[in-house]
Amino acid sequence: MSQQKQSHPDANLHPEATGLAKETVEVAHASEEPLKLYAGWFCPFVQRSWLVLEEKKIPYQYIEVNPYHKPDSLMRLNPRGLVPTLQYEGKPLYESTVLCEFLEDAYPDHAPHLLPKDPYDRARTRIWTDFVTSRVIPSFHRFLQWQPMDDNEGLENARQEFLGFLKEFTSEMDAGGPFFMGSEPSLIDFVIAPWAVRLWVFDHYKGGLGVPEEGQGGEDEEVWKRWRKWLSAIQNRESVKATTSETEHYLPIYQRYADNVAQSELAKATRSGRGVP
């Protein structure tokens, strides 16, 4: 069994969080707590839930696992062996967007409150959360995994598809901001944040993201101005910094995606034309 687990092609990765994320784990969340987060430091879906925990300052124990090895402790909680997985009062929960809403509901005394009280705004949050999961993330990976690199037309089409979804998302933002709903962040900001702080992968692997420079956005100038305002605000959020590891350790992971050889469930779904699994 151990040998089979070790054979997964994506399993060879840095074993733990680094940088500010390492400090977050070791200083505040290594000790035993009733609420346990089974996590992989590198995973953007993990970071979604991790951000909510950090924002709301909920006590939790961070447990690092390599989901490509799928330890028995994780499999007992989540039969798919995926992260993030929460253990709450001894009971398992999983799926990142479900976990984010659960944390909001289960810890009402922990501020800030990330889901709006107004039913319309709450429903709107769910609409755009679904948009991120069903549109933004798949197009992010289609662009990143596009092969071959010398197919300029295909690569550009993948780039423009992704940028189109970013523009559509940005067009729904509160005009003042800087966050999606206004002056304070809400759940929708943290649902997309892990991919926003990984946009450097396109400069590194795919010849650039393609967002126009300030003053060069043409008819989309105001949209991209709003995007840059939001991106700066989310990148500088303390919770985002505290859950992000050093870039050098992400590189081998995203190299496999850029070469379209990664064997994660998301990478395989992207190759087959399916959405987020």
Secondary structure, DSSP 8 states (H G I E B T S, - for coil): -HHHHHT-TT--S-SS--HHHHHIIIIISSS--SSEEEE-TT-HHHHHHHHHHHHHT---EEEE--TTT--HHHHTT-TT--S-EEEETTEEEE-HHHHHHHHHHH-TTSSS--S-SSHHHHHHHHHHHHHIIIIIHHHHHHHHH---TT-HHHHHHHHHHHHHHHHHHHHTS-SS-SSSSSSS--HHHHHHHHHHTTTHHHHHHSS------TT--GGGHHHHHHHHHHHHHHHT-HHHHHT---HHHHHHHHHHHHTT---SHHHHHHHTT----
